[in-house]
Amino acid sequence: MGFLLLTIPVGAIILFAIFQDRRLQHIISVAASILMVFIGFFLTRNVFLLGTVEYQSLGGIFYVDALSIILIDIVLIIGFMTCLYSIGYMEEEIKTGKFVASRLKIYYILMYAFLFTMLLALTAKNMGIMWIAIEATTLASVFLVGLHNNKHALEAAWKYIIICSVGIAIAMLGIILLHLSSIGVLTSQEFLNWTALFDHAEELKSPVCRLAFLFVLVGFGTKAGLAPMHTWLPDAHSQAPSPISALLSGVLLNSAMYGIIRTVAIVNRNLGSNVYTGRLLVAFGLLSIAAAAVFILTQKEYKRLLAYSSIEHMGIIAVAIGIFSPVAIFGALCHMINHSLTKSMLFLSSGSILQKYETKQIVKVQAVLKLLPISGTVFLLGLFAIAGTPPFSIFSSELSIILSLFQGDQILVGAILAILLAVVFAGIAHTMFPMFYGAPKENIAPGETNMLGAVCLLILLFAILLSGLYLPESIKGLILQAQNTILGQ
């Protein structure tokens, strides 16, 4: 079942390359995403009941536990919503002459290659293969960032591939060092097997583990958008087509953070405490939130503001992982889910705004609620949600993380985090809310241009509202399983 999850994107890519008809390509995309969601449901059920699911195919490299299945489900759900939204979005781009119809298959081939690489990273038991997959996400998505082939898109694509490739190279050094720390401890069949590394963590060479974690944090932190390695992210997320921006922010950043979490679990068990890793993660996390807060206050484009918001939330997750208490880890995992759903919803709704107004400039957008009653309303509520306003889900996960700081006697860090979150809320309110008022321009016709996309937005809005009020026991159980996996309990 798990191996089939990886073969479906490959099969879809082959079908996209064969068939040229646009309508058929849309059908293939939706059908493939539905199949992946269906398989993901049964895989999640097996993990919930059994704890882990391991496959012996191709040398036994495929392994799924509660942590990886949570992120896999995020990939599948957001991938499905993105595929549905892409139908109306890309048809509108073709209709207005912004995209050539013959290149639609390239869009879908790259999108499914992107999904495949992220799924491979989350199902690989070997950290070397995980690294290869995360590097492959860059190669697949860089062409999507530069899809429109204009000056700004190409500049963003080059910046993305150069900075992230350097970061991933640094992460490779960290993984090599992690391997060196295990020489004499693991057998040749277990090299870079993260389950074996975790099981034998106490026997690894501690000085080498410390150095390995530093390289992994900087390397994968670059791909996750942590400051000061974040400079690629605002350009890439703002220049990519909006469905791809949703995948980059809602899914890709989690995949990079996944590599950090796996390494933190191993190194903390080796060192016997989280003091070393915690200080580094909290420092990078607070720096990321502070940098995002400054740029959000001065931002002039709404897609770039959403990109800086992603940097902020990756910083929040980094702080929570650094605290490494049960409450903090639970909050971090919830926040990964909540941020992914909320930010993908915001980027998708920003795509509708961009197609309606044909500008990313905040000052040139007015009366969104009148011209786009569904997308505009979702965008407004999404801004409240991403800023941490109750009753939306991000509020509950942020509250859990802040409470974990005060419970762990990290009062100063908790106070700084709360102040920075207040600054971010004020920045979003000050910068973005004028878009929803004023008189609409006479040359812009009211109404949604992507009704299927509007339905996707409403589903995502309902999900973040419901999860903010009630967390189903099955999801809570999976999160608790993942929490225990990370903490080694």
N, C-alpha and C positions, 0 to 999 in steps of 0.2 A: 504493500500500500504506500509506504513512504517513498520507495524507489519510483513508483508510478507518478508521484507528485512532481518529481524532477523530469520525467519523460514527457509530460504533457506540454510544458513550454517549448521543449525541443520539437515535438511534433507540430505544434502550432506554427513555429518559425518555418518549418519545411512547407506547410500548407500556404502560408503567406507568400513564400517565394514562388510557389507553383501557380496560384490563382491570382488573376489581375483585377477581377471585378470588385469594385468598392463595397458593394452591399454584401458580397460573400465574405470579404475580409472582416467586416464588422461582425458578421455572424460567427465566423471562426473565433474571433477574439472573445466574444461573449460566451460562446460554448466552452472554450478552453478555461476561462476564468470560473465558470459555474462548476465544471468538473473538478478544478483544483479546490474550490471551496467545499465541495462534496467530500473529496478525499480528506481534506483537512479536518472536517467534522469527525470522521471515523478515527483518524489518527489522534485527535484530541481526546476522544472518548477512551481510546486504548491507553493513552498516557495517564489520563485521570484514574483509570482502574488499575493499571499495572505499575505506574510510577515512571517507567522508562520503556522505550521501544527501540530495539537494536536490530539492524539488518546485516547479514553476513555477505551481502552482494559486494563485489569489487573489493574484497579484502576486509570487509567489516568496518568500512569508514563511516557508515551512516548510523547515527545515533540521535535519538530524540528524547529529551526529558521535559519536565514542566517549564523550565526557563526557555528552552528553544521553541517549544510548541506555542507559548504565548506570543513570541515574536513572529513565528510562522503564521499564526492566525491573523496577526496584524497585517502581514504582507498580503495574505490571501483576501482579507476583507477590503482593504484599501485598494488592492489590485483590481478586485471585482468592481468596486465603485468607480475607479478610474477608467476601466474599460467601458462601462456604461456611459459615463460622462463624455468620453472621447468621441463617441458616435456623433452627437450633436455638435460638439466643439470643433472637431476636425471638418465636418461638413460645412459649418459656418466659415471656417478659415478658407476652405476651397471655394465656397460661394463668393466670398469677398475678394478673392484673388491673392490672399496672403500665403497660400500654400498650394502647390501643384498637385493635382489629383493623382498623378502617376507615382508620386513619392509616398503615398499613404502606406503602401506595403513596407517601406523602409521604416516608417514610424512604428508600425506594429512589430516588425522584426526586432528592432532595437528595444522596444518596451518589453517584449517577452524575453529577450536575452537578459535584460536588466532584472526582471523578476526571477529568472532561472539562477543568476549568480547570487542573488540575495538568499534564495531558498537553499542553495548549495552551502553557503557560508553558515547557515543556521542548522544544517543537518549533518555537517562534517564532524566526525569525532576527532580527527587529526588536526592540530592547530596549524600545521603547514598548509593543508588543503584549505582550511578556513581563511588563511592569509591570501592564498591564491584567489579564492572566490571573492574576497573583499576588494582585492586589486582589480579583478575582472569587472566588478560593479562600476569602477571608474571608467574602464575602457568601453563598457556598454552604454553608460549614461552620458559620456562626454559628447557623443554625436547627437544625443537628444537635446543637450543644452544648446548646442550650436545649430539646431535643426532649421531655424529660419534663415541662417546663412547671411546675416547682415553683420555690420561692423561690431556692434555691441555684443551680439550673440557669440561671434567668433572670439572676441577678446575674453569673454567670460569662460568659454570652453577651454581656451589655452591656459588661462589662469587656473581653472579647475584641475586640468590634467597635470600641470607642472607641480602645483603645490601639493595636491593629494598624492601624486606619485612619489614625491620626496618624503612625505609623511609615511606612506606605506613602506617605503624602503627602510625608514627608521624602525618601523614596527617589525620588519623582518629581522633586523639586528636583535631586537628584543626577544623574538621567538628563538633565534639561534642561541642566544645566551641562556634562555630557558632550557633548551635542549642540552647545552653544555653543563648546566647545573644538575642534570639527571644522569650523566654518564656514570656508569658503575652502579646505578640504582635501578634503572629500567632495562628490560631486555630490548633487543633490536626490533622486535615486533611492536613494542610499546612506545618507541620514540615519538615524541610530540603528540601522543595520545593524551588528551586533557583529562580523561577519567583516571588514567594511570598516574599522571602527574599529581592529580588531586589526592588520590589514595595514598601516594608515597611522598606527599608534600613535606612531611617532617624530616625526610632523609635527604632532601635536595640541599645543595650548597647555598647557604643563606646570602653571602655577599654577592654571588652571581645572580641570585633571584632578585635582590634589591635593584641591581643594575638593569636586569631584564625588564622589571616592571616600569622603570623610568623610560626606557626606550619604547615599550608598548604603549604607555600612557601618552607620550608625545606623538607617536606614530598614528595610532588609532584615534587619538584625540584630535588630530588634524582632520581626519575624515569625519569625525563626529561634530566638528565645528566648535571645539573649545578654544577660547581665546588664550594666547594671542595667535593661534594657528588658524583662525577662522576666516581669513581675508578672502578666500575663494567663494565662500558660501553666499553672501548677499548678491554677488554678480550672477552666479550660476542659478540660484533659485529665482531670481527676478527675470532672467532672460530666457529660461526654458519655457516651453509651452505649459500652461497652467496644470494640465493633468500630470505632467512630468514633475512640476514643482511640488505637487501633492505627494508623489512617490519619493522624491528626494528628501523632503522634510519629514514626512510621516513614516517612512520606512527605512531609507538608507542610513540616516543618522543612528537609528536603533541598532542596525547591523554592526556599525563600527563600535558602538557602546557595548555591544554583546562581547566583542573580543576583549575589551577592558574588564568587564565583569568576570569573565572566565579567569583572566590572569589574576585579578584581585583575590578571588577565592583561593587560588593556589598559593600565592605569595603570603597572604595573611595566615594561612594554615602553617606555612613553613616558618614564619617569624613568630607565630604564637600570639600576635596582636595585630591591630589595624593602625597602630600609631604612625608607622612610616607611610603606608599607602594613604591613610586617612588625611594626613597633613597635605600631601600633594594633591589629592583629589579635591579637598575643600578649597585649597588655594586656587587651583585652576577653575573650579566651579564658581567661586565668588568673583574672580576676575572676569569670567565670561558673562555673568549676570550684570556686573557693573558696566562692562563695555557695551553690552546690548542696550542697557538703560540709557546711556549717553546718546547712542545713535538713534534710538527710537524717539527721543525728545526732539531731534533735529532732522528727522527723515522727511523727504519730500515725495517719495514714491511708495504706494501702498504695498506693492509686492516686495520691495526691499525691506519695508518695515516688518512684514511677516517673516522674512528671512532672519532679521535680527532677533525677532521673538523666538525663533528656533534655537539660536545661540543661547538665549536666556534659559530656555527650558532644558537644554542639554547641560547647562551649568547647574541647574537645580538637581537634576538626576545625579550628576557627578558629586555634588555635596552630600546627597543622601547615601550614595554608595560609600563615600569616605567615612561617614559616621558608622556604618556597618553594624547597626543594631537591628533586631528583628522589626521594630516599628519603621525604622528608616528604610530598610530593604523592601518591606512591604509597600511603603509609600513610593519608593523609586520605581518599582514594577508597575504599580497603579498609574504613576505619572507617565511612564512610557506609553501605556495604552491610551490614557486620556489625551496626552499631547498629540499622539499620532492621529487619532480620530478628529480632534478639534482642528489641528493645523491643516490636515488634508481637506477638511470641509472648507476652511477659510481660503485655501489656495484655489480650490475648485470654484468657489463663489467669486473669487477675484477674477477668474477667467471669464465669467459671464459679464462682469463689470468692464473688463478690458475690451471685450468684443462689442459691448454696447457703446462705450465712450471713446474707444480707440486711443486711449492714453493711460499711462501709469501714474501721471502726475496727480497728486491729491487735490491740489488747488483747482484743477480743471474738471473735477467730478463733483456734481451737485445733484440733489434730489434723487438719490439712489432708490429710496423707498417708493417713490412715485413711478419711476421708470422700470424698476425691476422689483416688483412686489415680493416675489419669493426669494430670489437670490440676495436682494438687498436686505430683507429681514433676517435671513440666515447669516449674512455677513455681519450685521449689527450685533445679533445675539452671540455670534462666534467671537467677536471682539471682547464682549463682556466675559465670555467663557475663558478665552486664552489669557485674559488679564487676572483670572483667579476669582471671579465673582460667583457667589452662591446663587442658585443651587446647582451649578454646573459641576461636572466631575473633576475638573482641574482644581477647584477650590478644596475638595476633600483630600486629594493627594498632596497638595501643597501644605495643607493644615497638618497632615500626618508627619510630613518631613520637618516642619517647624517644631511641632511638639516633640519629635524625637531628639531635636537639638537641645531643647530645654530639659528634657528628661535625662540626657547624657551630660548635663552640666556644661554644655557648649552655649552658654547664655549670650556671649558676645557675638558668636557666629549666627545664632538665631536672630538676634536683634538686627545685625547687618543685613541678613537675608530678608527679614520682614520690611526693613526700610527700602531696600532695593526693589522689592516687589511692589511697594507702594509707589515708588518713582516710575516704574514701568507702567503701572495702571494709569497714573497721571499722564504719562507721555502718550499712551495709546488714546486716551480720551481727548487730550488736547490736539493731537495731530490728526486723528481719523474721523472724529465725529462731525466735523463740518461737511463731510461728503454726503451726509444724509439729509441736509437741509438746503434751503434755497429753492429757486425756481428752475425747473428743467429747461434745457435749451430747446428751442423750437424745432431744430432740425433733427432731433433724436426722437424716434417713435417709441412709445412705451410698450412694454410687454417682454416676456421671456423669449429668447431665441433658441433655448435648449431645454425643452420641457422634460425630457428624460433625465437630463443633468439636474434639473430642479428637484425631481423626485429623489435623486441620490442625496442631494443636500438636505432634504427634509428627513431622510432616514438617518443620516449622520447626526443631525441636530437632535432627533429623538433619542439616539443612542447616548450622546453625552449628557443629555438632561436626565434620562432614566438612570444611568450609572452614577450620576451625582446624588440621586435620591435613594437608590437601592442597588446593592451589588449582589447579583445572584450567587447562591451558595456554590454552584459548580465553578464559577470564575474565581470566587474567593478561595476555594479549595486548590485550584491550580496555582494561584499566586502564592498560597502558603507552601505548597510543594516546592515551588521555585525558590522561595525564601529559604527553606530548609536546605535545598541543594547548594545555594550560595554560601550559607553560613556553616555548612557541614554538619548539620544536626540530624 
